[in-house]
Amino acid sequence: MIFDNLGNMADMIKKVGKIRSDLKDIQKELKNIEIVEDSGGVRVVVTGDLKLKEFKIEKEVLQTDHSRAEYLISDAVDKAYSRARDEAMSRMKKIAGGLSIPGLF
């Protein structure tokens, strides 16, 4: 009975090693993914690993009402980061195979 548990433990260690390897692969992939949000004259590009790659504001946005410009900028940034986060989480959940990993999901 003790030896049966050792076999199960060995399988779990293999699975954890595979998950760790897959997570590293996903991290590399996410660096190359670009999430683009074009909204109301504001363009935001965020990578899958949540790095801001591009941020552009059309002249017209800056010439509008100050609070309107703030809203357009904030909205585009929020949407881009939200979509990038969702993409990263989706990819990570696939490799975890339903496991609940604290701090990851």
C-alpha positions in Angstrom: 0.0 0.0 0.0 2.8 2.4 0.8 4.5 1.6 -2.6 1.2 2.3 -4.4 1.2 5.8 -3.0 4.8 6.3 -4.2 3.7 5.5 -7.7 1.0 8.0 -7.5 3.4 10.6 -6.2 5.8 9.9 -9.0 3.0 10.5 -11.5 2.1 13.8 -9.8 5.7 14.9 -9.9 5.9 14.1 -13.7 2.6 16.1 -14.2 3.9 19.1 -12.3 7.1 19.0 -14.4 5.1 19.0 -17.6 2.9 21.8 -16.4 6.0 23.9 -15.5 7.5 23.3 -18.9 4.2 24.1 -20.6 3.9 27.3 -18.6 7.4 28.4 -19.7 6.4 27.8 -23.4 3.2 29.8 -22.9 5.1 32.7 -21.4 7.3 32.8 -24.5 4.3 32.7 -26.8 2.5 35.5 -24.9 5.5 37.8 -25.5 4.7 37.6 -29.2 1.0 38.1 -29.1 -0.4 41.6 -29.7 -3.7 42.7 -28.5 -4.9 45.8 -30.3 -7.6 48.2 -29.1 -8.6 51.0 -31.5 -11.3 53.1 -29.8 -12.4 56.7 -30.3 -9.1 57.9 -31.7 -6.9 56.0 -29.2 -4.8 53.1 -30.2 -3.3 50.8 -27.6 -1.2 47.7 -28.3 -0.5 45.3 -25.4 1.5 42.1 -25.6 0.1 38.9 -24.1 2.5 39.2 -21.2 0.9 42.5 -20.4 3.5 44.9 -21.6 2.5 48.2 -23.3 3.9 48.1 -26.8 2.2 51.0 -28.5 0.1 54.0 -27.4 -1.2 56.6 -29.8 -3.7 59.4 -29.4 -5.1 61.2 -32.4 -4.9 65.0 -32.3 -8.7 65.3 -32.3 -8.9 63.4 -29.0 -6.6 65.9 -27.3 -8.7 68.8 -28.7 -11.9 67.5 -27.2 -13.2 68.1 -23.7 -10.6 67.1 -21.1 -12.9 64.6 -19.3 -13.9 63.0 -22.6 -10.3 62.5 -23.6 -9.5 60.9 -20.2 -12.5 58.6 -20.7 -11.4 57.5 -24.2 -7.8 56.9 -23.1 -8.8 55.0 -19.9 -11.4 52.9 -21.8 -8.9 51.8 -24.6 -6.2 51.0 -22.1 -8.6 49.0 -19.8 -10.0 47.0 -22.8 -6.6 46.2 -24.2 -5.2 44.9 -20.8 -8.4 43.0 -20.1 -8.3 41.2 -23.4 -4.6 40.4 -22.9 -5.2 39.1 -19.4 -8.1 37.0 -20.6 -6.0 35.5 -23.4 -3.2 34.6 -21.0 -5.6 33.0 -18.5 -7.3 31.0 -21.2 -4.0 29.6 -22.4 -2.8 28.8 -18.8 -6.1 27.1 -17.9 -5.8 24.7 -20.9 -2.5 23.3 -19.7 -3.5 23.1 -16.0 -6.2 20.6 -17.1 -8.7 21.7 -14.5 -6.2 21.8 -11.6 -6.7 24.7 -9.2 -3.4 26.4 -8.8 -3.5 29.1 -6.1 -2.4 32.5 -7.3 -2.6 31.5 -11.0 -6.3 31.6 -11.7 
